[in-house]
Amino acid sequence: MHSRMPLADTVIQVYDATNGAAPGDMPVWLLTLKHTLRAEKRVIGMQRHYAALQAQVQLDGLLRVPRLPDISPQDMVLYAENGEEKAYRITQIQYPPEFPLVMDVSLERVEERYEFSAG
């Protein structure tokens, strides 16, 4: 049995993200809330870092969250860090063989504009 409480570092919001910009315009992400979750911040290891570099992906964060089937690399994550809300795109999801069932979500910082969907 584990002696520490997992997934206790921060609270995140996971959003379905669709590009609401006209073709050819800069992306404007329309966000629809899917989940509010507890998450554990993880350290990006050297192996994961170099694999991301080879795939030309910038890794800006790694979170461990409860395993949910409807979270995908098409989603975005928002959470506050040092009092400032930041947006990230999920770039990869891995499923470690642990109990309780969790997944590791690799994140890339989003600089494009985003808006919250009315629906």
HELIX and SHEET records of a PDB file:
HELIX    1   1 MET A   46  GLN A   54  1                                   9    
SHEET    1   A 7 ARG A 113  PHE A 116  0                                        
SHEET    2   A 7 VAL A  28  LYS A  41  1                                        
SHEET    3   A 7 THR A  10  ASN A  19 -1                                        
SHEET    4   A 7 ASP A  75  GLU A  81 -1                                        
SHEET    5   A 7 GLU A  84  GLN A  94 -1                                        
SHEET    6   A 7 VAL A 102  ARG A 109 -1                                        
SHEET    7   A 7 GLY A  61  PRO A  66 -1                                        
END                                                                             
